[in-house]
Amino acid sequence: MIRATCHVSILTGLALLATGVVSADVKIGFLGGFTGPIESLTPPIYEAAKLAVAQVNDQGGVLDGEMLAIPSGDTTCADATAASNAADRLVNSENVVAIVGALCSGATISSANNAAIPGGVVMISPASTSPALTTMQDNDLVFRTAPSDAYQGDVMARLLKSKGIDNIAITYVNNDYGKGFAESLATAFGTAGGKVAANEGHEDKKADYRSEIGLLSSSGADTLVVLAYADGSGQTIIRQAIEGGDFSKFVGGDGMVGDTLVGAIGADKLEHMIATKPGTPEAPGATMFSKTAMAAGLDPKAVFAAQAYDAAFLLALAIEKNGSADRTGLSAALRDVASAPGEIILPGEWSKAKALIKAGKDINYEGTSGPHEFDQAGDVPGVIVEMTVKDGKFEEVGIVQ
């Protein structure tokens, strides 16, 4: 009986394969900080990437009807070994074609150098903003849909000056993200005529930052710029700065834009706090994403959600353009589908894109976070928006011009 059952199962499987009914998933991996200092920011970013995958699958899948799958790995954001191990599993065990991620810059650099680049796997980070990514020797495999902090620092400097803030102290988490952002901001703020009274790094995961805060306070600055993470050192530093009466005015980078920060510190203490983050332009793609995201129960303005959606959709388009689930040739295909010339493809327009690619036509994806004309380093300009704490949560003020 056992032999007969096995024999029937094998014949059935062969028959299904012959008719094309059985098709393997094509895997796009996701690397994020599900634990660690951005654990509250990661879930909506992952959900946005999964939304893009769901839209592709609902409209027929990729290639010859294969469904996309998006297995994930936890980088912890702060542990380079954990990031490398998570990437290694996706690249060599899950056999992903490409990766959305990582999120934290250090995690992206570790994942790329130790797993993705050796494996020939394209990565698109929706959130890694360190200028260090620009100069990586990556064989054209590392891209991002968020602008570099070389740009965000300049925009933040202009924003602060426009609000009459002329004297700041900067504290930054001592990693690729924090150092790059702080350097960019300090240079731009000084050039604009502002004074950077102190610019000091700090280590993450400490329980007490009072000595660091005291040094920053003694500089005479009236505003503290915190370039760290909402669930990590940034939260602790702001809490202890308030408790000690050292600072009452705070500015944050994108890593600080999380409502868990407001809940932990208190809305009354952070009312009118200023922050910046990569955002979405006023364009058709952003409008389409906003509608579909809200219908799926996802906040379209969640930090880096739009960039994650674009990263996943772009990878699906690149796989389709490449004509196979092979890693080879994918980066060239990615540049093709993201750049002019070509018929415009907006978020969610999978079946339209698939038909055009099949017909041999060029396409140009205009995403929810803007156009993605990748430069030689895989960077995009993007837009930066101003955020402020109002009525107990972060709200978007608008694009910083």
C-alpha positions as CSV (number, residue, x, y, z in Angstrom):
1,M,0.0,0.0,0.0
2,I,2.8,2.4,0.9
3,R,4.6,1.7,-2.4
4,A,1.4,2.2,-4.4
5,T,0.7,5.5,-2.7
6,C,4.2,6.8,-3.3
7,H,4.0,5.6,-7.0
8,V,0.8,7.5,-7.5
9,S,2.2,10.6,-5.8
10,I,5.3,10.7,-8.0
11,L,3.2,10.2,-11.1
12,T,0.8,13.0,-10.0
13,G,3.7,15.3,-9.4
14,L,5.3,14.6,-12.8
15,A,2.0,15.2,-14.5
16,L,1.5,18.5,-12.7
17,L,5.0,19.6,-13.7
18,A,4.4,18.6,-17.3
19,T,1.2,20.7,-17.4
20,G,2.8,23.7,-15.8
21,V,0.4,23.7,-12.8
22,V,3.2,23.5,-10.2
23,S,5.5,26.5,-10.1
24,A,8.0,27.4,-7.5
25,D,8.0,30.7,-5.7
26,V,10.4,33.4,-6.7
27,K,11.8,34.8,-3.5
28,I,12.6,38.4,-2.7
29,G,14.1,38.7,0.8
30,F,13.5,41.4,3.4
31,L,16.1,42.5,6.0
32,G,14.9,44.6,8.9
33,G,15.5,45.5,12.5
34,F,12.6,43.5,14.0
35,T,14.4,43.7,17.3
36,G,16.6,46.4,18.6
37,P,16.5,50.2,18.4
38,I,14.1,50.5,15.5
39,E,11.8,47.6,16.3
40,S,8.7,49.8,16.3
41,L,9.6,51.3,12.9
42,T,10.3,48.0,11.1
43,P,6.8,46.4,10.9
44,P,5.1,49.0,8.7
45,I,8.2,49.1,6.4
46,Y,7.9,45.3,6.0
47,E,4.1,45.5,5.5
48,A,4.6,48.1,2.7
49,A,7.1,45.7,0.9
50,K,4.6,42.9,1.3
51,L,1.8,45.1,-0.2
52,A,3.8,45.4,-3.4
53,V,4.4,41.6,-3.5
54,A,0.6,41.0,-2.9
55,Q,-0.3,43.3,-5.8
56,V,2.1,41.5,-8.1
57,N,0.7,38.1,-7.1
58,D,-2.9,39.3,-7.4
59,Q,-2.2,40.4,-11.0
60,G,-0.8,37.2,-12.2
61,G,2.7,37.0,-10.6
62,V,6.0,37.2,-12.3
63,L,7.4,35.5,-15.4
64,D,5.2,32.5,-16.3
65,G,2.8,32.8,-13.4
66,E,5.2,32.2,-10.5
67,M,4.2,33.8,-7.2
68,L,6.5,36.1,-5.3
69,A,7.4,35.2,-1.7
70,I,9.2,37.6,0.7
71,P,10.9,35.8,3.5
72,S,12.5,38.0,6.2
73,G,15.6,38.2,8.4
74,D,16.2,40.2,11.5
75,T,19.4,42.3,11.5
76,T,18.7,43.8,15.0
77,C,20.0,47.0,13.4
78,A,22.9,47.2,15.8
79,D,24.7,43.9,15.5
80,A,26.8,43.4,12.4
81,T,27.2,39.7,13.0
82,A,23.4,39.2,13.3
83,A,22.9,41.2,10.1
84,S,25.5,39.1,8.2
85,N,23.9,35.9,9.5
86,A,20.4,36.9,8.5
87,A,21.6,37.9,5.0
88,D,23.6,34.7,4.6
89,R,20.5,32.7,5.4
90,L,18.4,34.6,2.8
91,V,21.2,34.4,0.1
92,N,22.4,30.8,0.6
93,S,19.5,28.9,2.3
94,E,16.4,30.7,1.0
95,N,18.1,31.4,-2.3
96,V,16.5,34.7,-2.8
97,V,16.8,36.5,-6.1
98,A,17.2,39.9,-4.5
99,I,16.7,41.7,-1.1
100,V,14.7,44.7,0.1
101,G,16.9,46.1,2.9
102,A,18.6,46.3,5.1
103,L,17.2,49.3,7.0
104,C,20.0,50.5,9.3
105,S,23.1,51.6,7.3
106,G,25.6,49.5,9.2
107,A,23.4,46.4,8.7
108,T,23.2,47.0,5.0
109,I,26.9,47.4,4.7
110,S,27.6,44.2,6.7
111,S,24.9,42.2,4.8
112,A,26.2,43.4,1.5
113,N,29.9,42.8,2.1
114,N,29.5,39.4,3.8
115,A,26.6,37.8,1.8
116,A,24.9,39.7,-0.9
117,I,27.9,40.9,-3.0
118,P,29.7,37.5,-2.8
119,G,26.4,35.9,-3.8
120,G,25.7,38.3,-6.6
121,V,22.4,39.4,-5.0
122,V,20.9,42.9,-5.7
123,M,19.9,44.8,-2.6
124,I,17.7,47.9,-2.5
125,S,17.6,49.6,0.9
126,P,14.5,51.7,1.6
127,A,16.1,53.3,4.7
128,S,19.9,53.2,4.8
129,T,20.9,56.8,4.4
130,S,24.6,56.9,5.4
131,P,26.8,58.5,2.8
132,A,29.2,55.5,3.2
133,L,26.9,53.5,0.9
134,T,27.7,55.8,-2.0
135,T,31.4,54.7,-2.1
136,M,30.9,51.0,-1.5
137,Q,32.7,48.6,-4.0
138,D,29.5,46.7,-4.6
139,N,29.7,45.5,-8.2
140,D,26.5,47.6,-8.9
141,L,24.5,45.4,-6.5
142,V,23.6,47.9,-3.7
143,F,20.9,50.5,-4.4
144,R,18.6,52.6,-2.2
145,T,15.2,54.4,-2.6
146,A,15.9,56.8,0.2
147,P,18.2,59.8,-0.2
148,S,21.6,60.0,1.4
149,D,22.1,61.9,4.6
150,A,24.6,64.0,2.6
151,Y,21.4,65.5,1.3
152,Q,19.2,65.2,4.4
153,G,21.8,67.0,6.5
154,D,21.9,69.9,4.2
155,V,18.1,70.1,4.2
156,M,17.9,69.9,8.0
157,A,20.4,72.7,8.2
158,R,18.3,74.9,6.0
159,L,15.2,74.0,7.9
160,L,16.7,74.9,11.3
161,K,18.0,78.2,10.0
162,S,14.6,79.1,8.6
163,K,13.1,78.7,12.0
164,G,15.6,81.0,13.6
165,I,17.7,78.2,15.3
166,D,21.3,79.4,15.2
167,N,23.1,77.4,17.9
168,I,22.9,73.7,18.2
169,A,24.5,70.7,19.9
170,I,24.5,67.4,18.0
171,T,24.6,64.0,19.6
172,Y,24.8,61.0,17.2
173,V,24.8,57.3,17.6
174,N,28.3,56.1,16.9
175,N,27.7,54.1,13.7
176,D,27.6,54.6,10.0
177,Y,24.2,56.3,10.1
178,G,24.9,58.6,12.9
179,K,28.4,59.7,12.0
180,G,27.5,60.4,8.3
181,F,24.4,62.4,9.2
182,A,26.2,64.4,11.9
183,E,29.1,65.3,9.6
184,S,26.7,66.4,6.8
185,L,24.5,68.5,9.2
186,A,27.5,70.1,10.9
187,T,29.1,71.2,7.7
188,A,25.9,72.5,6.1
189,F,24.8,74.3,9.3
190,G,28.2,76.0,9.6
191,T,28.2,77.0,6.0
192,A,24.7,78.6,6.5
193,G,26.0,80.7,9.3
194,G,24.9,78.6,12.2
195,K,27.0,77.6,15.2
196,V,27.6,73.9,16.1
197,A,28.5,74.3,19.7
198,A,29.1,70.5,20.2
199,N,29.1,67.5,18.0
200,E,29.6,64.3,20.0
201,G,29.1,60.6,19.3
202,H,27.6,58.2,21.8
203,E,27.4,54.4,22.1
204,D,24.0,52.7,21.8
205,K,22.4,50.5,24.5
206,K,23.7,52.4,27.5
207,A,21.4,53.1,30.5
208,D,22.9,56.4,31.5
209,Y,23.9,59.3,29.2
210,R,24.0,62.0,31.8
211,S,27.7,62.7,31.5
212,E,27.4,63.0,27.7
213,I,24.3,65.3,28.1
214,G,26.1,67.4,30.6
215,L,29.0,68.0,28.2
216,L,26.5,69.0,25.4
217,S,24.6,71.3,27.7
218,S,27.8,73.1,28.9
219,S,28.4,74.1,25.3
220,G,25.8,76.8,25.6
221,A,23.6,75.4,22.8
222,D,19.8,75.9,23.3
223,T,18.7,73.1,20.9
224,L,19.8,69.4,21.0
225,V,19.8,67.6,17.7
226,V,19.5,63.8,18.3
227,L,20.6,61.6,15.4
228,A,19.9,58.2,16.8
229,Y,16.9,55.7,17.2
230,A,13.5,56.2,18.7
231,D,13.6,52.8,20.5
232,G,17.3,53.1,21.5
233,S,19.7,55.7,22.7
234,G,17.8,58.6,21.3
235,Q,14.8,57.9,23.6
236,T,17.0,57.6,26.7
237,I,19.0,60.7,25.9
238,I,15.9,62.9,25.4
239,R,14.3,61.5,28.6
240,Q,17.4,62.2,30.7
241,A,18.0,65.6,29.1
242,I,14.5,66.6,30.2
243,E,14.8,65.1,33.6
244,G,18.1,67.0,34.2
245,G,16.8,70.3,32.9
246,D,19.6,70.3,30.3
247,F,17.5,70.9,27.2
248,S,13.9,71.5,26.4
249,K,14.2,72.0,22.6
250,F,14.9,68.9,20.4
251,V,15.4,68.0,16.8
252,G,15.5,64.5,15.4
253,G,16.6,62.7,12.3
254,D,14.5,60.1,10.5
255,G,15.5,57.4,13.0
256,M,13.7,59.3,15.8
257,V,10.4,59.6,14.0
258,G,8.3,57.2,15.9
259,D,5.2,57.6,18.0
260,T,6.6,55.2,20.5
261,L,9.1,58.0,21.3
262,V,6.3,60.4,22.1
263,G,4.4,57.8,24.2
264,A,7.6,57.0,26.2
265,I,8.6,60.6,26.9
266,G,5.3,62.3,27.1
267,A,3.4,64.3,24.4
268,D,3.5,67.5,26.6
269,K,7.3,67.4,26.8
270,L,7.9,66.8,23.1
271,E,5.2,69.1,21.7
272,H,6.6,71.0,18.6
273,M,9.7,68.8,18.4
274,I,11.1,69.1,14.9
275,A,12.3,66.2,12.8
276,T,13.1,65.3,9.2
277,K,12.6,62.2,7.2
278,P,12.6,61.1,3.5
279,G,9.1,61.5,2.2
280,T,6.9,61.4,-0.8
281,P,6.5,64.0,-3.5
282,E,3.2,65.4,-4.6
283,A,2.8,63.1,-7.6
284,P,0.3,60.5,-9.0
285,G,2.3,57.6,-7.6
286,A,2.1,58.9,-4.1
287,T,-1.7,59.4,-4.4
288,M,-2.2,55.8,-5.7
289,F,0.0,54.3,-3.0
290,S,-1.9,56.3,-0.3
291,K,-5.2,54.8,-1.4
292,T,-4.1,51.2,-1.6
293,A,-2.1,51.4,1.6
294,M,-5.0,52.8,3.6
295,A,-7.3,50.1,2.1
296,A,-4.8,47.5,3.4
297,G,-4.7,49.1,6.9
298,L,-1.2,50.5,6.4
299,D,-0.3,54.1,7.2
300,P,1.1,55.5,3.9
301,K,3.1,58.1,5.8
302,A,4.9,55.6,8.0
303,V,8.6,56.3,8.0
304,F,10.3,54.6,5.0
305,A,7.1,52.7,4.1
306,A,6.8,54.3,0.6
307,Q,10.5,53.6,-0.1
308,A,10.0,50.0,0.9
309,Y,7.0,49.6,-1.4
310,D,9.0,51.0,-4.3
311,A,12.0,48.8,-3.6
312,A,9.9,45.6,-3.7
313,F,7.9,46.7,-6.8
314,L,11.1,47.7,-8.6
315,L,12.7,44.3,-7.9
316,A,9.6,42.6,-9.3
317,L,9.8,44.7,-12.4
318,A,13.5,43.9,-12.7
319,I,12.9,40.2,-12.5
320,E,10.2,40.5,-15.2
321,K,12.5,42.5,-17.4
322,N,15.4,40.1,-16.8
323,G,13.2,37.3,-18.1
324,S,14.1,34.8,-15.4
325,A,14.6,34.3,-11.7
326,D,18.4,34.4,-12.1
327,R,20.5,36.8,-10.1
328,T,22.8,37.5,-13.1
329,G,21.7,40.6,-15.1
330,L,19.3,41.8,-12.5
331,S,21.0,45.1,-11.7
332,A,21.1,46.1,-15.3
333,A,17.4,45.2,-15.6
334,L,16.7,47.3,-12.5
335,R,18.3,50.3,-14.0
336,D,16.3,49.8,-17.2
337,V,12.9,49.7,-15.5
338,A,13.6,52.6,-13.2
339,S,14.9,55.0,-15.8
340,A,13.6,57.1,-18.7
341,P,12.9,56.6,-21.5
342,G,9.9,54.4,-21.4
343,E,6.1,54.3,-20.7
344,I,5.4,55.5,-17.2
345,I,4.4,52.8,-14.7
346,L,2.8,53.9,-11.4
347,P,2.5,51.9,-8.2
348,G,0.2,48.9,-8.5
349,E,0.2,48.9,-12.3
350,W,1.7,45.4,-12.6
351,S,-0.4,43.9,-15.3
352,K,0.2,47.0,-17.5
353,A,4.0,46.7,-16.9
354,K,4.0,43.0,-17.6
355,A,2.3,43.4,-20.9
356,L,4.6,46.2,-22.0
357,I,7.7,44.2,-21.1
358,K,6.4,41.1,-22.9
359,A,5.8,43.3,-26.0
360,G,9.4,44.5,-25.8
361,K,8.5,48.0,-24.8
362,D,10.6,50.2,-22.4
363,I,9.0,51.1,-19.1
364,N,9.9,53.8,-16.5
365,Y,8.6,53.3,-13.0
366,E,7.6,56.5,-11.2
367,G,7.2,55.4,-7.6
368,T,5.3,56.5,-4.6
369,S,8.5,58.0,-3.1
370,G,9.4,59.7,-6.4
371,P,11.2,58.8,-9.6
372,H,14.1,56.4,-9.1
373,E,16.7,57.5,-11.7
374,F,19.6,55.7,-9.9
375,D,22.9,57.4,-10.3
376,Q,26.2,55.5,-10.8
377,A,26.4,54.7,-7.1
378,G,22.8,53.5,-6.9
379,D,21.6,56.6,-5.1
380,V,18.4,58.7,-5.7
381,P,17.8,62.4,-4.8
382,G,14.4,61.9,-3.2
383,V,12.6,64.5,-1.1
384,I,12.8,65.4,2.6
385,V,9.8,66.3,4.7
386,E,9.5,68.3,7.9
387,M,7.8,66.5,10.8
388,T,6.6,67.9,14.1
389,V,5.0,66.5,17.3
390,K,1.4,67.7,17.6
391,D,-1.4,66.3,19.7
392,G,0.6,63.4,20.9
393,K,2.1,62.1,17.6
394,F,4.4,63.0,14.8
395,E,2.7,64.8,11.9
396,E,4.0,65.7,8.5
397,V,4.3,69.5,7.9
398,G,5.4,69.3,4.3
399,I,8.3,69.0,1.9
400,V,11.3,71.1,2.8
401,Q,12.1,73.3,-0.2
